[in-house]
Amino acid sequence: MSDIVSKRFRRNWIRFTANFIKFRYMDGIYLEVLEIVAKESKQYHEVTEFVKETASHFHQELPGSQISFHIPWSPHCKNERCYDFLAISKACDILFVASYDVPNDLRDGCVARSNAPYHRVLSGMLDYIKLGIDSRKLVMGVAWYGYDYTCKHFLGVGECELETISQGVPCSYTEARQIPYKDIMQLLLRSLTGRFWDDDRKAPYFVYLVGNTYHEVWYDDPESISMKVSIMMKLNLRGIGVWAANNIHYAGDVRARMQAAEMWNAVCRPWWNYQV
């Protein structure tokens, strides 16, 4: 992040990267800032300049190229990543909204929950649009992975109490093990409960046991993803993206191949399957 505030560094990096992309016949670039950016800080303004300068140079040197920028699920400075979202949206072509890794809603206690609950995904998207951002620049990102929570106390299905942590949010998905969808499907086969469905969060989950320790896994599957795709249609978003495409099996037994096809079908269904 210290480099991005240097105009010389930005200029050299943008030129080098544009040439790299041009001579490899690529059609654009995806930008993501991983460091903490505080609102109205020097970095806050320099990130905006960086995106503007990148977009201007790329569009001039590579006509038709697309500039994408990664943003969190909500514009309210979640995960300490604050940007001038409206200004950035005007400079670039696509804003990829990471509509996952949403902190737990602690009103119902420190328990395992979905990292992409339907209503919070919807509210995050609406909040971006309320800022004045063109909905046709927003791409909804969905997670092809889930979280395996270790239960400190297991009181029943959907009541997996977690260890508290000393800093930040008292309990969080960050304390769980992230696992790809293909591994989740294997765990589901040996679960104690089979697939459960949380109608409030519109998400599936299940419980399995290792020794004497209970684990609860929350994830997205074709049903929950299809419901998020309906948000895309209703809000007239640009599209939907997945993180990441290699989290499903494309080879192997028939069951694995069918699961892969179902996940792709969930994000690729034609628009007439949805009521807007």
ZALUM-525251 format. One record per residue (C-alpha): x, y, z; residue number from 1. Coordinates in steps of 0.02 Angstrom, whole numbers, always signed. Layout:
N
+--------+--------+--------+-----+
!     c1 !     c2 !     c3 ! seq !
+--------+--------+--------+-----+
!      X !      Y !      Z ! NUM !
...
+--------+--------+--------+-----+
This chain:
276
+--------+--------+--------+-----+
!     c1 !     c2 !     c3 ! seq !
+--------+--------+--------+-----+
!     +0 !     +0 !     +0 !   1 !
!   +148 !   +117 !    +29 !   2 !
!   +190 !   +102 !   -157 !   3 !
!    +17 !   +153 !   -218 !   4 !
!    +35 !   +328 !   -147 !   5 !
!   +186 !   +357 !   -259 !   6 !
!   +135 !   +433 !   -427 !   7 !
!   +297 !   +372 !   -506 !   8 !
!   +268 !   +194 !   -448 !   9 !
!    +89 !   +197 !   -510 !  10 !
!   +139 !   +264 !   -680 !  11 !
!   +277 !   +135 !   -705 !  12 !
!   +169 !     -9 !   -641 !  13 !
!    +22 !    +38 !   -753 !  14 !
!   +131 !    +51 !   -909 !  15 !
!   +222 !   -111 !   -875 !  16 !
!    +60 !   -205 !   -838 !  17 !
!    -29 !   -136 !   -991 !  18 !
!   +114 !   -193 !  -1102 !  19 !
!   +114 !   -364 !  -1019 !  20 !
!    -72 !   -385 !  -1052 !  21 !
!    -63 !   -314 !  -1228 !  22 !
!    +70 !   -434 !  -1289 !  23 !
!    -21 !   -583 !  -1214 !  24 !
!   -185 !   -536 !  -1298 !  25 !
!   -281 !   -520 !  -1136 !  26 !
!   -438 !   -412 !  -1126 !  27 !
!   -420 !   -322 !   -960 !  28 !
!   -365 !   -324 !   -780 !  29 !
!   -440 !   -364 !   -610 !  30 !
!   -384 !   -251 !   -468 !  31 !
!   -395 !   -291 !   -283 !  32 !
!   -321 !   -200 !   -132 !  33 !
!   -292 !   -318 !    +14 !  34 !
!   -226 !   -197 !   +144 !  35 !
!   -330 !    -98 !   +268 !  36 !
!   -392 !    +67 !   +196 !  37 !
!   -467 !   +190 !   +320 !  38 !
!   -601 !   +312 !   +263 !  39 !
!   -534 !   +482 !   +208 !  40 !
!   -354 !   +424 !   +235 !  41 !
!   -217 !   +464 !   +109 !  42 !
!   -231 !   +285 !    +45 !  43 !
!   -419 !   +306 !    +26 !  44 !
!   -395 !   +445 !   -102 !  45 !
!   -242 !   +367 !   -184 !  46 !
!   -336 !   +204 !   -220 !  47 !
!   -464 !   +307 !   -317 !  48 !
!   -325 !   +393 !   -416 !  49 !
!   -242 !   +226 !   -449 !  50 !
!   -402 !   +153 !   -523 !  51 !
!   -433 !   +311 !   -627 !  52 !
!   -256 !   +312 !   -696 !  53 !
!   -260 !   +126 !   -734 !  54 !
!   -427 !   +137 !   -824 !  55 !
!   -376 !   +290 !   -924 !  56 !
!   -213 !   +212 !   -984 !  57 !
!   -288 !    +42 !  -1023 !  58 !
!   -435 !   +114 !  -1118 !  59 !
!   -317 !   +220 !  -1222 !  60 !
!   -185 !    +88 !  -1255 !  61 !
!   -300 !    -63 !  -1264 !  62 !
!   -466 !     -7 !  -1338 !  63 !
!   -608 !   -119 !  -1279 !  64 !
!   -514 !   -181 !  -1126 !  65 !
!   -607 !   -196 !   -961 !  66 !
!   -552 !   -136 !   -789 !  67 !
!   -628 !   -230 !   -641 !  68 !
!   -611 !   -184 !   -458 !  69 !
!   -644 !   -296 !   -308 !  70 !
!   -756 !   -226 !   -171 !  71 !
!   -827 !   -300 !     -8 !  72 !
!  -1005 !   -362 !    +13 !  73 !
!  -1060 !   -194 !    +86 !  74 !
!  -1005 !    -13 !    +60 !  75 !
!  -1007 !    +22 !   +247 !  76 !
!   -820 !     -1 !   +270 !  77 !
!   -835 !   -185 !   +312 !  78 !
!   -674 !   -281 !   +342 !  79 !
!   -588 !   -110 !   +359 !  80 !
!   -583 !    -88 !   +170 !  81 !
!   -652 !    +84 !   +135 !  82 !
!   -652 !   +159 !    -39 !  83 !
!   -736 !   +300 !   -133 !  84 !
!   -850 !   +174 !   -214 !  85 !
!   -948 !   +295 !   -322 !  86 !
!   -793 !   +379 !   -394 !  87 !
!   -711 !   +211 !   -428 !  88 !
!   -868 !   +147 !   -512 !  89 !
!   -866 !   +293 !   -633 !  90 !
!   -685 !   +258 !   -679 !  91 !
!   -688 !    +70 !   -705 !  92 !
!   -800 !    -48 !   -804 !  93 !
!   -846 !   -179 !   -674 !  94 !
!   -860 !   -185 !   -485 !  95 !
!   -846 !   -365 !   -423 !  96 !
!   -944 !   -373 !   -260 !  97 !
!   -879 !   -511 !   -146 !  98 !
!  -1051 !   -559 !    -80 !  99 !
!   -980 !   -681 !    +46 ! 100 !
!   -875 !   -684 !   +205 ! 101 !
!  -1010 !   -583 !   +289 ! 102 !
!   -981 !   -572 !   +479 ! 103 !
!  -1104 !   -668 !   +587 ! 104 !
!  -1260 !   -579 !   +647 ! 105 !
!  -1227 !   -587 !   +834 ! 106 !
!  -1406 !   -555 !   +888 ! 107 !
!  -1433 !   -742 !   +901 ! 108 !
!  -1270 !   -778 !   +992 ! 109 !
!  -1095 !   -836 !   +949 ! 110 !
!  -1146 !   -983 !   +842 ! 111 !
!  -1101 !  -1054 !   +671 ! 112 !
!  -1196 !   -969 !   +531 ! 113 !
!  -1192 !   -941 !   +343 ! 114 !
!  -1054 !   -828 !   +279 ! 115 !
!  -1169 !   -766 !   +140 ! 116 !
!  -1347 !   -749 !   +210 ! 117 !
!  -1473 !   -701 !    +76 ! 118 !
!  -1546 !   -545 !   +156 ! 119 !
!  -1376 !   -469 !   +197 ! 120 !
!  -1314 !   -503 !    +21 ! 121 !
!  -1469 !   -414 !    -44 ! 122 !
!  -1449 !   -267 !    +75 ! 123 !
!  -1266 !   -247 !    +27 ! 124 !
!  -1310 !   -237 !   -157 ! 125 !
!  -1450 !   -114 !   -125 ! 126 !
!  -1334 !     -3 !    -24 ! 127 !
!  -1213 !     +8 !   -170 ! 128 !
!  -1354 !    +58 !   -287 ! 129 !
!  -1414 !   +188 !   -161 ! 130 !
!  -1243 !   +270 !   -174 ! 131 !
!  -1284 !   +309 !   -356 ! 132 !
!  -1183 !   +167 !   -432 ! 133 !
!  -1250 !   +102 !   -597 ! 134 !
!  -1317 !    -73 !   -561 ! 135 !
!  -1254 !   -129 !   -732 ! 136 !
!  -1076 !   -110 !   -667 ! 137 !
!  -1104 !   -227 !   -520 ! 138 !
!  -1059 !   -411 !   -530 ! 139 !
!  -1116 !   -519 !   -384 ! 140 !
!   -983 !   -640 !   -324 ! 141 !
!  -1041 !   -804 !   -247 ! 142 !
!   -933 !   -925 !   -148 ! 143 !
!   -904 !  -1102 !   -207 ! 144 !
!   -836 !  -1143 !    -36 ! 145 !
!   -901 !  -1149 !   +141 ! 146 !
!   -843 !  -1149 !   +321 ! 147 !
!   -813 !  -1295 !   +437 ! 148 !
!   -845 !  -1234 !   +615 ! 149 !
!   -779 !  -1329 !   +766 ! 150 !
!   -912 !  -1324 !   +902 ! 151 !
!   -856 !  -1275 !  +1077 ! 152 !
!  -1027 !  -1332 !  +1136 ! 153 !
!  -1150 !  -1425 !  +1027 ! 154 !
!  -1328 !  -1395 !  +1086 ! 155 !
!  -1415 !  -1463 !   +932 ! 156 !
!  -1423 !  -1442 !   +744 ! 157 !
!  -1401 !  -1257 !   +705 ! 158 !
!  -1340 !  -1223 !   +882 ! 159 !
!  -1153 !  -1246 !   +867 ! 160 !
!  -1076 !  -1126 !   +994 ! 161 !
!   -904 !  -1059 !   +946 ! 162 !
!   -750 !  -1006 !  +1040 ! 163 !
!   -744 !   -818 !  +1066 ! 164 !
!   -596 !   -719 !  +1004 ! 165 !
!   -517 !   -573 !  +1093 ! 166 !
!   -508 !   -446 !   +952 ! 167 !
!   -638 !   -380 !   +832 ! 168 !
!   -797 !   -479 !   +811 ! 169 !
!   -822 !   -599 !   +959 ! 170 !
!   -850 !   -744 !   +840 ! 171 !
!   -819 !   -752 !   +655 ! 172 !
!   -800 !   -861 !   +501 ! 173 !
!   -614 !   -821 !   +515 ! 174 !
!   -606 !   -946 !   +658 ! 175 !
!   -671 !  -1085 !   +546 ! 176 !
!   -587 !  -1191 !   +413 ! 177 !
!   -626 !  -1139 !   +235 ! 178 !
!   -663 !  -1289 !   +124 ! 179 !
!   -706 !  -1302 !    -62 ! 180 !
!   -876 !  -1365 !   -120 ! 181 !
!   -804 !  -1529 !   -186 ! 182 !
!   -740 !  -1572 !    -11 ! 183 !
!   -903 !  -1516 !    +70 ! 184 !
!   -996 !  -1644 !    -36 ! 185 !
!   -882 !  -1781 !    +28 ! 186 !
!   -909 !  -1727 !   +209 ! 187 !
!  -1097 !  -1723 !   +182 ! 188 !
!  -1095 !  -1908 !   +137 ! 189 !
!  -1029 !  -1952 !   +311 ! 190 !
!  -1124 !  -1820 !   +408 ! 191 !
!  -1233 !  -1860 !   +559 ! 192 !
!  -1380 !  -1757 !   +501 ! 193 !
!  -1385 !  -1748 !   +313 ! 194 !
!  -1422 !  -1581 !   +232 ! 195 !
!  -1523 !  -1454 !   +334 ! 196 !
!  -1592 !  -1290 !   +269 ! 197 !
!  -1598 !  -1123 !   +362 ! 198 !
!  -1747 !  -1029 !   +292 ! 199 !
!  -1699 !   -862 !   +371 ! 200 !
!  -1527 !   -858 !   +291 ! 201 !
!  -1574 !   -962 !   +138 ! 202 !
!  -1424 !  -1076 !   +161 ! 203 !
!  -1387 !  -1263 !   +188 ! 204 !
!  -1285 !  -1339 !   +328 ! 205 !
!  -1249 !  -1505 !   +411 ! 206 !
!  -1161 !  -1583 !   +562 ! 207 !
!  -1025 !  -1714 !   +569 ! 208 !
!   -922 !  -1789 !   +709 ! 209 !
!   -734 !  -1813 !   +728 ! 210 !
!   -698 !  -1915 !   +884 ! 211 !
!   -800 !  -1826 !  +1017 ! 212 !
!   -797 !  -1657 !   +930 ! 213 !
!   -946 !  -1592 !   +833 ! 214 !
!   -922 !  -1490 !   +674 ! 215 !
!  -1053 !  -1388 !   +583 ! 216 !
!  -1027 !  -1344 !   +399 ! 217 !
!  -1115 !  -1197 !   +315 ! 218 !
!  -1102 !  -1171 !   +129 ! 219 !
!  -1190 !  -1124 !    -33 ! 220 !
!  -1262 !  -1252 !   -153 ! 221 !
!  -1367 !  -1243 !   -313 ! 222 !
!  -1526 !  -1199 !   -216 ! 223 !
!  -1451 !  -1054 !   -117 ! 224 !
!  -1351 !   -991 !   -266 ! 225 !
!  -1507 !   -992 !   -375 ! 226 !
!  -1591 !   -878 !   -248 ! 227 !
!  -1444 !   -758 !   -257 ! 228 !
!  -1453 !   -760 !   -447 ! 229 !
!  -1632 !   -699 !   -429 ! 230 !
!  -1561 !   -546 !   -339 ! 231 !
!  -1451 !   -514 !   -490 ! 232 !
!  -1603 !   -519 !   -604 ! 233 !
!  -1714 !   -412 !   -494 ! 234 !
!  -1583 !   -276 !   -470 ! 235 !
!  -1529 !   -279 !   -653 ! 236 !
!  -1348 !   -316 !   -609 ! 237 !
!  -1214 !   -343 !   -740 ! 238 !
!  -1191 !   -525 !   -697 ! 239 !
!  -1129 !   -654 !   -573 ! 240 !
!   -957 !   -725 !   -537 ! 241 !
!   -892 !   -873 !   -437 ! 242 !
!   -747 !   -894 !   -316 ! 243 !
!   -676 !  -1007 !   -372 ! 244 !
!   -712 !  -1116 !   -522 ! 245 !
!   -587 !  -1250 !   -469 ! 246 !
!   -682 !  -1283 !   -307 ! 247 !
!   -787 !  -1417 !   -393 ! 248 !
!   -738 !  -1583 !   -474 ! 249 !
!   -742 !  -1592 !   -664 ! 250 !
!   -683 !  -1771 !   -674 ! 251 !
!   -706 !  -1927 !   -571 ! 252 !
!   -865 !  -2022 !   -533 ! 253 !
!  -1037 !  -1983 !   -601 ! 254 !
!  -1093 !  -1904 !   -436 ! 255 !
!   -951 !  -1776 !   -440 ! 256 !
!   -983 !  -1730 !   -621 ! 257 !
!  -1168 !  -1707 !   -587 ! 258 !
!  -1130 !  -1594 !   -439 ! 259 !
!  -1017 !  -1487 !   -549 ! 260 !
!  -1152 !  -1473 !   -682 ! 261 !
!  -1282 !  -1424 !   -552 ! 262 !
!  -1172 !  -1283 !   -485 ! 263 !
!  -1142 !  -1212 !   -659 ! 264 !
!  -1326 !  -1229 !   -703 ! 265 !
!  -1370 !  -1129 !   -547 ! 266 !
!  -1271 !   -977 !   -607 ! 267 !
!  -1306 !   -998 !   -793 ! 268 !
!  -1495 !  -1020 !   -797 ! 269 !
!  -1579 !   -914 !   -931 ! 270 !
!  -1662 !   -754 !   -876 ! 271 !
!  -1839 !   -814 !   -913 ! 272 !
!  -1827 !   -936 !   -766 ! 273 !
!  -1839 !   -787 !   -647 ! 274 !
!  -1977 !   -667 !   -606 ! 275 !
!  -1912 !   -488 !   -599 ! 276 !
+--------+--------+--------+-----+
